[in-house]
Amino acid sequence: MSSISMRDRIHTLDMIRGFALFGILIANMIAFKTPVFNSMSSLVEGESLPEGGLNSVLTILTALLVDGKFYPMFSMLFGLGFYIFYTRLMQRNLPATKLFMRRLVFLLFLGIIHLVFIWSGDILHTYAITGFLLPLFIHRSPKVIKIWGIALFLVGSLFFTLLLIGSGWSMEYSIAEGFETIESLKAGELAGASVMATGSYGEILEFRFFNEVLFIFFQVLLLVPTILPLFLIGLYFGKTGMFKDIEGNIKRWKKIFWLGLGIGAPLVGLSAAVQYNVFDWPSYLTSPVAEGLNMIGGPLLMLFYVALIVLVTRKASVEKMLMPFASVGRMALTNYLMQSIIAVIIFNGYGFGLFGQVSKAQGVGIAIVIYAVQVVLSYFILKKFNQGPLEFIWRKWTYGGTEKQSKAA
């Protein structure tokens, strides 16, 4: 019930979590600074590289190394965190399922606040809704969990790809039949960008609610089949003791390393080639197929990243060098929300109003600065406190009166 002591923490997990937050910030930067959530013209026209050599290089590198790799990492850690949380409570004869549900309710509430009032790219509400399914798997064997994870992973990726292809085709059909025009789509995107860049908080809130938030609410159940298998990967790692006994599982980690690199990297490379239309496919196919390939290749490359961190941090010198990532990871919830708050102040009209005015290279630079500040702040906060502020509130909410009952007993 108390926060986990430094002696009992698995520092590798904190490092991976901190590394994931950095990748998420880099990936999210495009959505912080441009109208990604209501952009439909790319489904018809396809994607193109930005002007400028550095901007183009960073766009390609982001597609290859970042996009679709770090939310899966965060998701895997969520499933692993569920296993650690649940088993520790079971060892103390506490109502693990009940307390986990309370934990999810807090996450859902926080995610909805984040989604509605701060930024449309929230993932917390989706995690919370998907998380209600995790107790169904806690008593299953690792083999059963692995089978479910692989099956859902492949079926979910295929389903989402077909859904995107259908959306792209219907948009192209609407334009061909005269129901819609490219010009009207782009005009809508420009109008949205203008609101985001110059609007007041109220104007931006109204625009986002009707043009982004409602759509995201409606599609949340479609995302569950793509998130749950990533949770199950983490649960599988927990069940098999992959992080608890790294040395005893070193052969498995090396196998994951080569599997993730050997299969994930080619799929991700193919995804980028399709995304930027190397094969001259119809535009309504390029983005959906590229997304589908990345939905498979991205998590596999994520496993390569995780295995790489696990293997290199076996050396004490490397572990010490990467400990700043661990500080950020220990305050993952607080830092995730703070990234959004800082970014919307930088880009939205009620802040500095830089929406639509920042290049890819500048966006990456801003992300690096934000993360560097978080590393420093996290380090000093954790020197004084055991947890970040949101982590503290989350723990208090989760256990409610249980702590008082325990003390009274």
Buried (B, 14 or more C-beta within 10 A) or exposed (E): BEBEEEEEBBBBBBBBBBBBBBBBBBBBBBBBBBBBBBBBBBBBBBBEBEEEEEBBEBBBBBBBBBBBBBBBBBBBBBBBBBBBBBBBBEEEEBEBEEBBBBBBBBBBBBBBBBBBEBBBBBBBBBBBBBBBEBBEBBEBEBEBBBEBBBEBBEEBBBBBBEBBBEBBBBBBEBBEEEEBEEEEBBEBBEBBBBBBBBBEEEBBBEBBBEBBBEEBBEEBEEBBBBBBBBBBBBBBBBBBEBBEEBEEBEEBBEEBBEBBBEBBBBBBBBBBBBBBBEEEEEBBBBBBBBBBBBBBBBBBBBBBBBBBBBBBBEEEEBBEEBBBBBBBBBBBBBBBBBBBEBBBEBBBBBBEBBBBEBBBBBBBBBBEEBBEEBBEBBBEBBEEEBBBBBBBBBBEBBBEEBBEEEEEE
